[in-house]
């Protein structure tokens, strides 16, 4: 049975919102995540540990897909670009920062390589500006995060402009929430 790109990408972000049982259907066992997160191992097992770690740090973790750009070939393989936002409440220690109880947002720009109906590789870039609100103003980490966010958006902007010739897909603005959330819009 063929899965639409909207269903595949939706299930991917739903998995990263805490529904790790979906990973088997959406990513390959040797999934290549570029770059790996701090302490993350490779493959599907590394994805599970990353998701578990995120859920310990950010309660009510959820992803909102803002745009899907489909550059797959006729056979359904190749690349899909996604702009998304991760939101959650900072309720666990994060890189030595005590829980603040604040809601935070991280914007992501992801490029997923699709083969035979599953994601085999993901290149991603996050804007860490939203994380800066979790750290004391003026601290070295806050300065680093703010600088990285400004630089990342400039780079992402030029890359995104060069991709606009690709065909956009619907499902913009759909929220994928963890199983702890009460409902899906």
N, C-alpha and C positions, 0 to 999 in steps of 0.2 A: 504494500500500500504506500502510495506517495504522500509525503507530508509537505504542505505548503511552506514557503519561506517564513510566512507570518507565524504559523504554528511552531516551526522549528525554533525560530528566534524567541518567540514567546515562552516556549518551554525552557530554553536555555536560561533566560533571565528569571523565570519562576524558580528554577533550580538554584540559582545564585541568591534568591530571596529566601532560601531555607528548605526548599523541597528537593533534597539531595536524591531522592528516589527517582527523579526524572533524568539524572545524569546518564544512566545507562542508555537511554533512548536518544540522547542529543549529542553526546561527545564520545569519541573513540577512547578505548582504554589507554592508548598512548598519546592522548591529546597534548598538543604542544602549546603552552601558555607563555607568551612572550610579552614582557618579562615576568618571571615567577615572582610572586609576592614574598615578603620576608618569611623565611622558614618554610615556604611551600615546597613540597616535593613535586616531581613530575607526574603527568598523566591524570587519569580520572581520580586516583587515590589522593593526589595533591589537591585537586579541585574540592574534593569532599572536606579535606582538612582546612582549606582556606575558608570554605563556607561555614564550617563549624566555628572557626575562629572569629569570623565576622559576626556571627550570631551571638557570640559571647560578649563582644564589644558594643554592638549596636542592636538594641532590641527593636522590634517592629521594622526590621530591615526589609526594604522593598525597592524594586527597580521600576522606573517609568521609562518606557521606550518612546523616544521622541521622533525618531525617523529611522527607517530602514531603506538602504540604498542597495538594490539588487543588481549585481554585476555577474551573475552566474551565466553560464553558457546554456545552450539548448538542452544539454544533458543534465542540468540542475547542479553541476559542479562549478567550482571556483569561488569567488569572493562576495561576501555581503558586508556592507558597512552599516554600523549602528551608532546613533547618538542616543545616549541614555543618561538618566540620573539615578543615583543610589541615595536613598534617604533612610535615616534611622536615628534613634535616640541613643546618645552616648551613655551607656549604663555599665560598661566594663572598662577595666584598665586598658589603655591604648598607648603603646610605646612609652610606658612610665607615667602617662597622664591619668590621674584619678578620674573616675566617672563624673561628668558635669551635669547629666540629666538634660542636656541641650539637644535639640534636634539639629542634625547636620546634613549636608548634602554634598555629594561628590559627583561631578559630571564626568562621563566617560565617553571616549571615542574608540570604538572597537571595530576591528576588521576580522571577520570569521571566514576561514577557508572551509568550504563545504565539499565533501566527497561522499557519494553514495548515501545521501540523506542525513549525514551527521557532521558535526563540527570536528575537524581534525587539527586545526591550528587557530589560535586567536592572538592577534597583535592588539595591544590596548594601551591607551594613554588616559590618565585621569587628571582632572584639575583638582588639586588638593587645597584650593582656596577655602572651601567650606570647612576643612579640618582645622584651619588656622584659628577659627573661633573657639576651639576646644583648649587652646594653649594660652598661657598668659601673654598679653600684648607685649611686644618688644623682646620676647625671648628669642634665642637663636633659632629654635624650631619654627616659631611663628613667622619670622623673617624669611626663612628658607621656604616654607610652604607658600607664602604670598608671592615670592619671587618666582617660584616654580609655576604657580598658577598663571601669572601674567605671561611668562615665556611660553607655556604650553598652549594657551589660547591663540597666540600669534601664529605658532607653528600649525596648529590644527586648522585655523582659518584658511591658510593658503592650501593645505591639503584638501580640505572640504570643497573649496572652490573648484579644484581640478577634478573632483569626482561628480560634480553636479550634472554631467551629461548622462549619468546612469539613471535607470528607471526607479523612482520612488515606489514604495509599497505602502498599503494602508496599515492600520493598527497604530497610528501615531497617537501618543498620549495614553495608551493602555498601561495600566499599572499592574505589575506582577508582585503580589505580596506573599510574605511567608505564611505557612500554615497556621501561625498563631494569630494572624489577622482575621477579622470577622467576615470580610467579604471581598469579592473581586468585582470591580466595576464592569 
